Amino acid sequence: MMLRSLSVAVALAGLAPLTLSEAHAFGCDDRRAVECYEKVTTPDVYKTVSRPIVVAPARTEVVREPAVVVTRTDRVQTTPGRWSAEHVPAQYGSVERTVMVKPASVTYAMVPAQYSTVRETVVVQPASYRWERQMDRHGRETLCKVEVPAITRHVERAVQVAPATRVAHAVPAIYQTVRQTVQIAPATVRKTYTPPHYATVDRTVLVKPATEHVVTRPAVMAVAEQSVLVQKGGTGWRPARRGWFH
């Protein structure tokens, strides 16, 4: 949380962090420091904003529209169409077929995989940075970023040189001839359709019903300017300036 706040303070200050050589030149007496900062006080920040105000409020009006009707000639069904069905039974016969009594199968002999041992260097803990607070001889506080080197170790692991394999032995399927009753032609339904009869009639049709709707007249607006607080002043961090420790 402290590092996140420090990054925000540096970004607000609009200044780049010091490099390692600049940190030594600016007075950080720890040779491990890569960045140094000083505490500063920032004032409140204000800006002028424009806000809309209502000069005259919005109003509504009710508009009424009569219904719309027309006379339409329609084609109507007097007698519906119908289907008549005639059922035709299925036809059967006897046939000889060769059927599988036992399916083909495969047996396998396993050959184990082959491995080799390799040695390699792995990173146990990667290099990182930590922050340290320091006080100079004038009683001023600094915050320095210190580099922590990586930690590695040597490990051995087994690597597969050749994968395990299987040697297949095929066993053929067993068949025999049998007589079966089979369907030569399926049962069917022969359908005959008698079309419907139609006539024309005149009808009064409502095209659009009577309606009432509300029309809204927009409000009359204006713009007023006002000074508002954008950022509260406080205490933050910024890169240390030259000449602090001379």
C-alpha positions in Angstrom: 0.0 0.0 0.0 2.9 2.4 0.8 4.5 1.7 -2.6 1.2 2.2 -4.4 0.7 5.6 -2.7 4.3 6.6 -3.5 3.8 5.8 -7.2 0.7 7.9 -7.3 2.5 10.8 -5.6 5.3 10.6 -8.2 2.8 10.5 -11.1 1.0 13.6 -9.7 4.3 15.5 -9.3 4.9 14.9 -13.0 8.6 14.0 -12.3 10.6 10.9 -13.4 12.2 8.7 -10.6 16.0 9.2 -10.0 18.5 6.7 -11.5 21.1 5.0 -9.3 23.8 7.5 -10.2 21.5 10.5 -9.7 20.4 9.1 -6.3 24.1 9.2 -5.1 24.6 12.7 -6.6 21.4 14.0 -4.7 22.6 12.8 -1.3 21.3 9.3 -0.7 24.2 7.9 1.4 23.2 4.2 0.9 25.1 3.0 -2.2 22.4 0.4 -2.8 19.7 3.0 -3.4 18.2 3.3 -6.9 15.5 6.0 -6.1 15.1 8.6 -3.3 12.2 10.9 -2.4 11.3 13.8 -0.1 8.1 14.7 1.7 6.2 17.7 0.2 3.0 19.6 0.9 0.6 20.2 -2.0 -2.2 22.9 -2.0 -5.9 22.4 -2.8 -6.7 22.5 -6.6 -9.8 24.2 -7.9 -11.4 24.6 -11.4 -14.3 26.4 -12.9 -17.1 24.2 -14.2 -20.3 25.0 -16.1 -23.6 23.5 -14.9 -27.0 23.7 -16.6 -29.9 25.5 -14.9 -33.6 25.5 -15.8 -34.9 28.8 -17.0 -38.4 27.6 -17.8 -39.7 24.1 -16.9 -40.9 21.5 -19.4 -44.6 21.2 -20.1 -46.9 18.5 -21.7 -49.9 18.6 -24.1 -52.5 15.8 -24.8 -53.1 15.3 -28.6 -56.2 13.2 -29.7 -56.4 11.4 -33.1 -59.6 9.7 -34.4 -59.8 6.1 -35.4 -59.2 5.1 -39.1 -61.6 2.4 -40.7 -61.8 1.0 -44.2 -64.0 -1.5 -46.1 -62.1 -4.6 -47.2 -63.1 -7.5 -49.5 -61.8 -10.8 -48.0 -61.7 -14.3 -49.5 -63.1 -16.7 -46.9 -63.2 -20.5 -46.7 -66.8 -22.0 -47.0 -65.8 -25.7 -47.1 -62.4 -26.8 -45.6 -60.2 -29.1 -47.5 -59.8 -32.7 -46.3 -57.5 -35.7 -46.7 -58.6 -39.4 -47.2 -56.1 -42.2 -46.5 -55.7 -45.8 -47.8 -53.3 -48.1 -45.8 -51.0 -50.5 -47.8 -49.4 -53.2 -45.6 -45.7 -54.0 -45.5 -44.2 -56.8 -47.6 -41.7 -59.4 -46.1 -39.3 -62.1 -47.4 -36.5 -64.5 -46.3 -32.8 -63.8 -47.0 -29.5 -65.4 -46.0 -26.9 -63.1 -44.4 -23.4 -63.5 -43.1 -23.3 -62.1 -39.6 -20.4 -61.5 -37.2 -20.4 -64.0 -34.3 -17.3 -62.5 -32.6 -15.6 -59.2 -33.6 -12.0 -58.9 -34.5 -9.7 -58.0 -31.6 -6.1 -56.8 -30.9 -3.8 -57.7 -28.1 -0.8 -55.6 -27.1 2.6 -56.2 -25.6 4.0 -53.1 -23.8 7.6 -51.8 -24.2 8.4 -49.4 -21.4 9.7 -45.8 -22.0 13.4 -44.9 -21.7 14.6 -42.0 -19.5 17.7 -39.9 -19.0 18.8 -37.6 -16.1 19.6 -34.0 -16.8 21.0 -31.2 -14.5 19.8 -27.6 -14.7 19.8 -24.4 -12.8 16.4 -23.0 -11.6 15.5 -19.7 -9.9 14.2 -20.3 -6.4 13.5 -16.6 -5.7 13.7 -13.9 -8.5 15.5 -10.7 -8.1 13.4 -7.9 -6.5 13.4 -4.5 -4.9 12.5 -3.3 -1.4 12.0 0.2 0.1 14.1 1.5 3.0 13.6 4.7 5.0 16.7 6.8 6.0 17.3 10.0 7.9 20.2 12.3 6.9 22.3 14.4 9.3 19.8 17.3 9.0 16.9 15.1 10.2 15.3 14.9 6.7 13.6 11.6 5.8 14.2 9.8 2.5 12.7 6.6 1.0 15.2 4.5 -1.1 14.5 1.6 -3.5 17.1 -1.2 -2.8 17.8 -4.1 -5.2 17.7 -7.7 -3.8 19.6 -10.3 -5.9 17.9 -13.5 -7.2 18.4 -16.9 -5.4 19.1 -20.0 -7.7 19.9 -23.7 -7.1 20.9 -26.8 -9.2 18.3 -29.6 -9.7 18.2 -32.9 -11.5 15.2 -34.3 -13.4 14.4 -37.3 -15.5 13.7 -36.6 -19.2 12.0 -39.2 -21.5 14.3 -40.2 -24.3 12.0 -42.7 -26.0 8.2 -43.1 -25.2 6.6 -46.4 -24.2 5.3 -48.4 -27.2 2.8 -51.3 -27.8 3.3 -54.2 -30.1 -0.1 -55.2 -31.6 -1.3 -58.8 -32.4 -4.5 -59.0 -34.5 -7.2 -61.7 -33.9 -9.6 -61.9 -36.9 -13.4 -61.8 -36.6 -15.6 -65.0 -36.7 -18.6 -65.0 -39.1 -21.5 -67.5 -39.9 -24.4 -67.5 -42.4 -28.0 -67.2 -41.0 -31.5 -67.0 -42.6 -33.5 -64.0 -41.6 -37.0 -62.6 -42.3 -36.6 -59.0 -43.6 -39.0 -56.3 -44.7 -39.0 -55.9 -48.5 -41.3 -52.9 -48.6 -42.6 -50.9 -45.6 -46.2 -50.2 -44.9 -47.5 -47.1 -46.6 -50.5 -44.7 -46.5 -51.8 -43.4 -49.8 -53.4 -40.0 -49.3 -55.9 -38.1 -51.4 -56.6 -34.4 -50.9 -59.9 -32.7 -51.6 -59.3 -28.9 -51.9 -61.4 -26.3 -49.9 -64.1 -24.0 -51.4 -63.9 -20.2 -51.0 -66.2 -17.1 -51.3 -65.7 -13.3 -51.0 -67.3 -11.0 -48.4 -67.0 -7.3 -47.5 -65.8 -6.3 -44.0 -65.3 -3.1 -42.1 -61.7 -3.2 -40.8 -60.2 -0.9 -38.1 -56.9 0.2 -39.5 -55.9 2.4 -36.7 -57.7 2.9 -33.3 -58.4 6.3 -31.8 -55.4 7.4 -29.8 -54.3 10.0 -27.3 -50.7 10.8 -26.8 -48.8 13.3 -24.7 -46.4 15.8 -26.4 -43.6 17.1 -24.2 -42.3 20.6 -24.7 -38.7 20.7 -23.5 -37.5 23.0 -20.8 -35.5 26.1 -21.5 -32.0 25.7 -20.1 -29.0 28.0 -19.4 -25.4 27.5 -18.2 -24.0 28.7 -14.9 -20.3 28.7 -13.9 -19.1 27.6 -10.5 -15.7 27.0 -8.9 -15.3 23.5 -7.4 -12.6 21.6 -5.5 -10.8 19.1 -7.8 -8.1 17.8 -5.5 -7.6 18.2 -1.8 -4.1 19.3 -0.7 -2.0 17.1 1.5 1.4 15.5 2.0 3.1 13.4 -0.7 6.4 12.2 -2.0 8.6 13.6 -4.8 12.2 12.9 -6.0 14.9 14.4 -3.7 16.4 17.7 -5.0 20.1 18.5 -5.5 22.0 20.0 -2.6 20.0 18.4 0.3 23.0 16.8 1.9 25.8 19.4 1.4 
